[in-house]
Amino acid sequence: MDLSVYFFSANDRYDFGERYRFILDVARFIDQRGFTAIWTPERHFQEFGGSFPNPAVLSAALAVATEHIGIRAGSVVLPHHHPVRVVEEWSLVDQLSDGRAGVCVATGWHQGDFVFYPERYESRREDTLGQIETLKRLWRGESARFPGPEGRELEVRTFPRPRQPELPLWLVHTSNPRTWLEAGTWGLNVLSLLTSWEKLEENIAAYRVAREEAGHDPLAGVVTIGMHTYVGDDEDQVWELVREPVKQYLASFMSQQRNDEKAGGTSRGTDAAEQDKLAELMAEDYYRRRSLLGAPDKCAATIDRLRAAGVDEVACLVDFGLPFPTVLAALPALDDLRRRCSPEVTSERKPTAVSRLASAGGNDMSWYYDRD
């Protein structure tokens, strides 16, 4: 199992400079110890994740501070950008990192973010998928035509040229199961969170079939799962340490969602007490079932289960509210877990997942499309 590190901070009680120095410190540590990549997101205009308005800028710094790890956007919200700018920026990151750039693309969902291109909000999913082939073509060095002044079309070829001949691309999944099928059809990797073990297995199996049906190698796509991560010696001590930060992290996320629903006229009016209780229950569930929070044996068992489900990589979310020195001090334990879970990974699990899907209905995907 590959392990990477993922950032998506819940708050900015730290000075921004402190946070960026912390990210660089983490990057330097994992770079020298065999981790796969570092992920930074794109967020705008709010406290939740507000340290990350442009992953390409931060990734340029990470590229020159490291030598080995992949430098990845997790994610670039494509409806906020012109595809030419995305390719230009990430080609520069690819040059600075000597060919280590990777990009996960997202549709966006927070209405307040669409100050850039408000007209794209309703069509954000179609706009995102519609840009995939353009990104690939521009990255390869092909030209593309775009609307220019006075109704003319302009032909564009981007510079600088990247180091990698192909751009490693992920598609982020939040709740819509169709995302897995679309990622498979386009030959993309997938970045997701774990909401249900059963749905995860179904989604991965459907993804492999979709890749094969579209003519892509069904085993080649990378499935990356983000998980809250803190590895310590004692279960009770770890729970007491992470309980409140995880709870506050989830509360911040739910508050953001509620504000967006309110702006869209769909809020159901959750009161503060109900939200606090819900965040508490979710934090307990995250700790016990859906995280790498706890002692090494518990975390290793979770990784084993992820591997059996067909996951290729765990993106360890370490920046969820713990003090920076606490996170840094725990990185050696996370590295121990990485080495413990690093035996060679066979490809047997992926055909098994596909065969389970086939036994449920062959390659007829109607049962999958009919899900909520």
N, C-alpha and C positions, 0 to 999 in steps of 0.2 A: 504494500500500500504506500503510495506517495503521500507525503505530508507537505503542505504549504501553509503559509500564514496569511490571514485575511484581516483587514482593518475596516471597521465601520463604527466609529466611536459614538457612544450614546450622548455624551455631553462634552463641553469644553471648559470645565472648571479649571483646567490647566491653561497656562499661557500657550498661545498657538506655537510659539517657537519651541517650547518644551515638548509639545506633542510631536512636532516634526523631528526634533532631535531624538526623541524616543523611537519613532518609526525607523530612523536611520540606524539606531543602536540595535534594534531587533533585526533589521535587514543584514547588518554586518555579522551578527551572531549566526543566523540561519544559513548565511551564504557559505560559511566555512564548515558547515556540519551536515551537508547532504540533503537539506530540504529542497523541495522542487521549485517553489516560486513564492513571490510576495504579491498580494492583491490589494489594490486601493480603489475606492469607488468614486462615483460622481454624485455629489449632492449639492443642493442649492437652497439658500435663503431660510435656513432653519437650524436649530441647535442639533437635531439628530443627524449626525454625520456631517455637520457644517464645516468641518476642517478640510473637506475634500471637494472643492469646486471644479478641479481640473486634474484628473488622474495622469494626464500626459505630462504636465509640469512636474508633479511630484515624482513620477516615474523617471523623468530625465535625471533627477537628483539620485534616485535609487540606482539607476543604471551605472553611474560613475562611482558609486560607493560600494559596488559589489562586482563579483567576477563570474559567478556560476548560476545563481538562481534565475528563474524566469521572472520577467518584469511584466506584470499583467494588470490590465484595467478590469475592475470588477464592480461596476461596469461603465461603458460609455453609453449614454442615453442617446441613441441615434437621432430621434426626432428633434433634438436640440442643436444638431450640427449639420453642416454641409459635408457630404462624404469626402470631398477633396481635402477639407481641413483635417478630418480624422486620419486619412492616409498620410498627409504631410507630417502631422505631429508624431504619429506612431512610427513612421519611417525614420524620423530623427531619433526617437527612443531606441529603435532597432539598431541604428548605427552606433549610438553611444554605448549600447550594451553588447555590441558585437553579435547581434542576432538572437537576442533573448526576449523580444517583445511578444506579447500575446494580448488579445482584446476579447472581453466578453461584452456583447451588445445587449441593450435593454430597451424596452419600449417606453419606459417611464410610466408613472401613474399619478403622481402628486400634481394636482392642477396648478398649484402655485409656481411650479417649475416651468410652466409653459409660457412664461413671459417672453421667451426667446421667439418661439413660433406658435402663437396661440391657435392658429388655424390648423395645426397638426394634431391637436389633442384627440379629437374624435377618431382620426385615422392613424393614430400612432402605431398600432400594430402592423397595419399594412405598409406604412412608411418605413418601418424598421426592416421588415422582411424584403421590401422592395429595394433597399439599399445594399443588401448583402452581395449580390453579384457585382455591383458597381465597385464596392470596396475591394473585392477579389481582383477584378480586372485592373484597377488602378495600381494595386499593390504589385501585380506582376509586371507593370510597366506599360500596359496597354493604355490607349487614350480613350476618353469618354467625352460625350458632348453634353453641354448644359446650357440653359437659357442665359443669354447675355443682354446687354443694353440694346434698346431700340428693336426688340423682338428677334434679334439675331441669335443663332446658336454658336457657342464657342467650344472649340475642341481643346481638351486639357490633358496633359500628361504630367504627373506629379514628380517633384524633386524635394529632398534628396531621394535617391533610390535606396530601398531598404537592403539589409544584409540577407534576410531570409527570402527565398523565392516565393513562398506562400505565407500568408498571414494566419497564424493560429487563431481561430475564432471560436468563442463560446456563445451560447444564447442563454440568458438567464431565465429560470423558471421560478414563478412565485406560486400560482394556484391553478392556472389553466392547463389541463393535461394535454391539450393540443400542442402546447409548446414543445413537448418531447417529440411529437410526430413531425413538427415543422423543422426542428433541429436535425432530426434524422434525414428528412427529405433533402435539406440543404447541405448535408454533410458536415454539420457543425458539432462541436462539443457542447456539453450542458453544464451549467453551474446552478445549483439549487440548494435549498435548505431541506432538512428532514422534518416533515410534518406527520408522516405515517409510514411505518415500516412496510405495511402491505401495499400501499399506493406506490412507494418507492420501487418495489420489485416489479409491479405491473408497468410502471412508467419506463423503467430501464428496458424491460423486455420489449415493450412497444417501440421504443426508440431504436433498438437493434434491428427489429423487423423493418421499420421505416427506412433505415439506412440501406438495408439489403435491397428492398423493393425499388429504391431510387438509384441503385447501381453503385453504392458506396460499400466499402468493406465494413460489414456489420460489427466487427471487433475493434475497429480502429478508433472510433469515437471515444473521447475521454469524458467520463461522468465524474464531476467534482461536487462534493457535498460540503457546505459550510456548517461548522459546528462550534458553539461556545466551548472554549478550551481553557482548562487550568488543571495541571497534574500535580498532586501533592501526596504525601505519605499516608495521611489518615482521612478516612471518609468523613467522619464527623467534623473534623477541623476544616476540611475543604468546603463542606456545605455551609458552615457558619461564615466562612470567609466570602463565598461567592453569592450567598443567598440574596442579600440586599442589592448588590450591583446588578445581578441578573434580573431581579424583580424591577428595579428602576429602569433598566435597559428596555425590558418588555413594555413597561408602562409608558416610556417615552415613545416607543414605536406605535403603541395603540393610540396614544394621544394624537400623534401625527395623522394616523388613519382617520380618527374621528373628526379632526379639523378638516381633512379633505372631504369626508362625507358631508360635513356640515356645509362646506362651500358648494357641494354638488346637490344639496337638498335631500340627502339620503340618510342623515344622522338619526340614530335610534335613541339618543339621549341617555347614554350610560352615565350614572352619577359617580361621584368620586369614590364612594365606598364600594360600589360594585366593581369599578375598575381596579381598585386596590386588591380586592379579593381575587379577581380574575388573574391579575398579574402574579399574585402569590401562588395560585394553583398552577399557572403556566411555568413559573420558575421551578417548582417542585418536579413537574413533568419533564422539563428540560434536563434537570439534574439527573433524574433517575433513568430516563429512557432515551434522550435525544441530544446527548452532548458528550464531550470529552472532559467532563468535570468530575474529578474524583481521584481515587488511588489508581496506581498503574494497572492492576489486574482488571478493574472495572473498565477502564479506558481501552485496554487491549482487547477485552471481550467485545466492546462496541465496534472496534475496528474490524475484528474478525467477522462480525455480523454484517457490517457494511461490505466487506470483501465478498461474502457469500451472496449478497444481494446484487453484486455486479458493479459496485463503486470502484473507481480507479484511484481517486485522490480525495483526501480530506483537507479542506481549507480551514485551518484552525483560527477561529475568531478569538483573539487574545485581548482585544481592546474594548471591553464591555463595561468599564467602570472601576476596575481595580487600580490601586495606585501604581504608577509606572515602575517604581523600584520593586514592587511585589511581582509584577509580570516578568521583569527582567530576571529576578532571582529564581523564577520557576522555569525558565527556558531550558536549563540543563536537564530537568526531569522530563520535559517534553521531548528533548533530543534522545533521551534514553528510551522513551516510548517509541520514537521513530525507528531507532535501531532494532528494537525488539520486534517491530512489525514489518521489517524490511526484507524477510526472505523472499526469494523469487516468486513472482505471481504468475500462476499458470493461466492459460486462456480458457480453462474448462468451464469456469463459472458463466461465461457469456453465452456460449451455445446452450448451456443448461437453461439460462433465463429465456432464451429464444424458444427452446423446445417446450418450456412450460406454457408460453403464450400460444404456441402452435397447437398444443394439446387442448387449450381452452377454446380453440375455434379456428385453427389453421391461420392463414394470412388474411382472413376476413376481419377487417378492423372496425366493422360497424358497432360491435359491442363497446369499443373503446370511445368512438366519437359520440355515442349516445350518453356518456357519463356527464354529470354536471361539471 
